[in-house]
Amino acid sequence: MRPNLRVSKKRIVRTPGGVRVKRLKKKTSKAHCGECGAVLSGVAFGNQSEVRKLPRSRRLPSRVHAGYLCPECLKKKIKAKVRSI
């Protein structure tokens, strides 16, 4: 199987015209920290269409750099920034 198809879930759908069509559904992975690579908690994951329907408060935590950095890495960055001033 080709590598780009491994992440897709395939199913056959019958259209109203009676034609059978293959529909691909992308599998998504959890968000990871940009610094350490840890899985981010509190960030919604799933199909992009499902995540977009959620309210913003359920998609991401309400803090700076939410969805990009884990709390530990963010704490380190803030401390380093304050100490450099």
C-alpha positions as CSV (number, residue, x, y, z in Angstrom):
1,M,0.0,0.0,0.0
2,R,1.2,3.5,-0.8
3,P,2.4,5.5,2.3
4,N,0.0,8.4,1.7
5,L,-3.0,6.0,1.7
6,R,-2.2,4.4,5.1
7,V,-3.5,7.4,6.9
8,S,-6.9,7.3,5.1
9,K,-9.9,5.2,6.1
10,K,-11.6,3.9,3.0
11,R,-15.2,3.0,2.6
12,I,-17.5,2.4,-0.4
13,V,-20.6,4.7,-0.6
14,R,-23.5,4.2,-3.0
15,T,-24.6,7.5,-4.6
16,P,-28.3,8.2,-5.5
17,G,-27.4,7.4,-9.1
18,G,-26.5,3.9,-8.2
19,V,-22.7,4.4,-8.7
20,R,-20.4,3.0,-6.0
21,V,-17.7,5.5,-5.0
22,K,-14.7,5.1,-2.7
23,R,-14.7,7.8,0.0
24,L,-11.5,8.5,1.9
25,K,-11.5,9.8,5.5
26,K,-8.2,11.1,6.8
27,K,-7.1,9.8,10.2
28,T,-5.7,12.6,12.4
29,S,-3.2,12.4,15.2
30,K,-3.0,14.2,18.5
31,A,-1.2,17.6,18.7
32,H,2.4,17.5,19.9
33,C,4.5,20.2,21.6
34,G,6.8,22.1,19.2
35,E,9.8,21.9,21.7
36,C,9.7,18.5,23.5
37,G,7.3,16.6,21.3
38,A,4.9,15.6,24.2
39,V,1.2,15.1,23.5
40,L,-0.7,18.3,24.3
41,S,-3.5,17.9,26.7
42,G,-6.7,19.9,26.3
43,V,-6.4,20.2,22.5
44,A,-9.3,18.6,20.6
45,F,-8.4,16.1,18.0
46,G,-10.4,14.1,15.4
47,N,-11.6,14.8,11.9
48,Q,-11.1,18.4,10.9
49,S,-14.7,18.9,10.1
50,E,-15.7,17.6,13.6
51,V,-13.2,19.8,15.4
52,R,-14.3,22.9,13.5
53,K,-17.9,22.4,14.8
54,L,-16.7,22.6,18.4
55,P,-16.8,26.0,20.1
56,R,-13.4,27.7,20.4
57,S,-13.3,27.1,24.2
58,R,-13.5,23.4,23.7
59,R,-10.9,23.3,20.9
60,L,-7.9,24.9,22.8
61,P,-7.0,25.8,26.3
62,S,-7.3,29.6,27.0
63,R,-3.6,30.4,27.6
64,V,-0.8,31.8,25.6
65,H,0.7,29.5,22.9
66,A,-2.1,26.9,23.5
67,G,-1.9,24.2,20.9
68,Y,1.8,24.8,20.2
69,L,3.7,24.4,23.5
70,C,3.1,22.2,26.5
71,P,2.7,24.0,29.9
72,E,6.2,23.0,31.0
73,C,8.0,24.3,27.9
74,L,5.9,27.5,28.0
75,K,6.9,28.0,31.7
76,K,10.6,27.6,30.7
77,K,10.2,30.1,27.8
78,I,8.5,32.7,30.0
79,K,11.2,32.4,32.7
80,A,14.0,32.7,30.1
81,K,12.4,35.8,28.6
82,V,11.9,37.5,32.0
83,R,15.5,36.6,33.1
84,S,16.9,38.1,29.9
85,I,15.3,41.5,30.5
